Amino acid sequence: MNQLAVQWMVGLLRDMNVPFLICGGLAAKGYGSERDLNDIDLFVPGEYFTKVVQAGQEFVSKAAAHRCEEGWDLTYVQFKYETIKVEVGNADGPRIFDAVNQIWVPLDIDFSRFSTVHLLGLELPLMLKEDLVKYKSVLSRPVDIEDVRAIRESA
C-alpha cells in the first residue's frame, strides 16, 4: 500500500523535475527501521512547493498551510493516496522542537546531502543517515527514539 503512494508521489515530482528528500519513517526504513509507517514524509525546495500542491490537488487531505504541531513548525501539505498520508514539507525555514533544551531550532534541509537507496521498488533520495539521526534525536518523540535505535543497531 505504501508502495503505491510513494510511486505516485515520486512520479509526480520526477515528471516536474522537482528535487525532493525523503525523511521521517520511510528514510529510517531505508536505514534499517522495521516499524510500520504512519505516513510518508518528504521535503521539496520552497520555490517548487506551490507547484507540487497544485499538481496533487485532487488528493489533498490537509490544505497547504503553516502549522506548528508535534514538534514541527513548518509549511506543509498532506495528500492522501490509497489511504496513505503523504506529507510534503516546504524546505524554506522549517523548525523542530529540541525536547532536551525545550527550544525551537532550525532544521536545515540540504538537497545535496542524500543517499540513494532502493526502497519499495524505487531509487529514492533519502536524507543522509547522520542528518536523520541528528534531527530525530533532537525531536526525541517515542517514534524517533525507536527509529534512531533501529538505525544504530543495523549500522
C-alpha positions in Angstrom: 0.0 0.0 0.0 2.8 2.4 0.9 4.4 1.5 -2.3 1.6 2.8 -4.5 1.6 6.1 -2.6 5.3 6.5 -2.9 5.3 5.6 -6.6 2.5 8.2 -7.2 4.3 11.0 -5.3 7.8 10.2 -6.8 6.3 10.0 -10.3 4.6 13.4 -9.8 7.8 15.0 -8.6 10.1 13.5 -11.2 7.7 14.4 -14.0 8.0 18.0 -12.9 11.8 17.7 -12.3 11.3 18.8 -8.6 14.1 17.9 -6.3 13.0 16.1 -3.1 14.3 14.5 0.0 12.7 11.6 1.8 12.9 12.0 5.6 10.9 10.6 8.6 9.9 6.9 8.9 10.4 6.0 5.3 14.0 7.2 5.4 14.5 5.4 8.7 13.2 2.2 7.0 15.9 2.6 4.3 18.5 2.6 7.1 17.1 -0.4 8.9 14.0 0.6 10.9 11.3 -2.1 10.8 8.3 -0.2 12.3 5.1 0.3 10.4 4.8 3.8 8.8 2.1 6.3 9.8 2.8 8.4 6.7 5.4 9.3 4.1 7.4 12.5 4.7 9.4 14.4 2.3 10.7 17.9 1.6 10.8 20.0 -1.6 12.6 23.3 -2.1 10.4 26.3 -1.3 10.3 27.5 -4.9 8.6 24.3 -6.0 6.1 23.9 -3.2 3.1 25.6 -4.7 3.6 23.7 -8.0 3.6 20.4 -6.1 0.5 21.3 -4.2 -1.3 22.2 -7.4 -0.2 19.0 -9.2 -1.5 16.8 -6.4 -4.7 18.9 -5.8 -7.2 16.1 -6.2 -5.5 14.1 -3.4 -5.1 17.0 -0.8 -6.4 15.9 2.6 -4.9 18.8 4.6 -4.5 22.1 2.7 -1.1 23.6 2.4 -0.5 25.9 5.4 2.0 26.8 8.1 1.5 24.6 11.1 3.1 24.1 14.4 2.4 20.6 15.8 4.0 17.5 17.3 7.4 19.1 17.5 7.3 20.6 14.0 7.0 24.2 12.9 6.7 24.3 9.1 4.6 24.8 6.0 3.4 21.5 4.5 0.6 19.9 2.6 -0.9 16.5 3.2 -2.1 14.3 0.4 -4.0 11.0 0.8 -3.3 8.4 -1.8 -4.9 4.9 -1.5 -5.5 5.7 2.2 -1.8 6.6 2.8 -0.9 10.0 4.0 1.9 11.7 2.1 3.2 14.9 3.7 5.3 17.3 1.7 7.1 20.0 3.6 8.3 23.3 2.2 12.1 23.3 2.9 12.1 27.1 3.5 12.6 27.6 7.2 11.3 24.5 9.0 12.0 24.2 12.7 11.8 21.3 15.1 11.4 21.3 18.8 14.5 20.4 20.8 13.0 18.2 23.5 16.1 18.3 25.8 16.6 22.1 25.7 12.9 23.0 25.3 13.6 25.4 22.4 12.8 25.6 18.7 15.8 25.0 16.4 16.1 25.4 12.6 16.0 22.2 10.5 18.4 22.7 7.6 17.2 20.7 4.6 20.1 20.3 2.3 19.1 18.7 -1.1 22.8 18.0 -1.9 23.1 15.7 1.2 21.3 12.4 0.4 21.8 8.7 -0.1 20.1 6.9 -3.0 18.5 3.8 -1.6 16.5 1.1 -3.3 13.2 1.0 -1.4 9.6 0.0 -2.4 10.8 -0.8 -5.9 12.2 2.7 -6.4 15.6 4.5 -6.2 14.8 7.1 -3.6 16.9 10.1 -2.3 16.9 9.6 1.5 18.1 12.3 3.9 21.7 11.2 4.9 21.7 8.8 7.8 23.6 11.1 10.1 21.2 14.1 9.4 18.2 11.9 10.0 19.6 10.5 13.3 20.5 14.1 14.4 17.0 15.5 13.8 15.2 12.5 15.2 17.5 12.7 18.3 16.6 16.3 18.8 12.8 15.7 18.4 13.1 12.6 20.7 9.4 11.6 20.4 8.9 7.8 21.1 8.8 7.1 17.4 12.0 9.0 16.8 13.8 7.2 19.6 12.7 3.9 18.2 13.9 4.8 14.7 17.3 6.0 16.0 17.8 2.8 17.9 16.9 0.7 14.9 19.2 2.7 12.6 22.1 2.4 15.0 21.6 -1.4 15.5 21.5 -2.1 11.8 24.6 0.0 11.1 
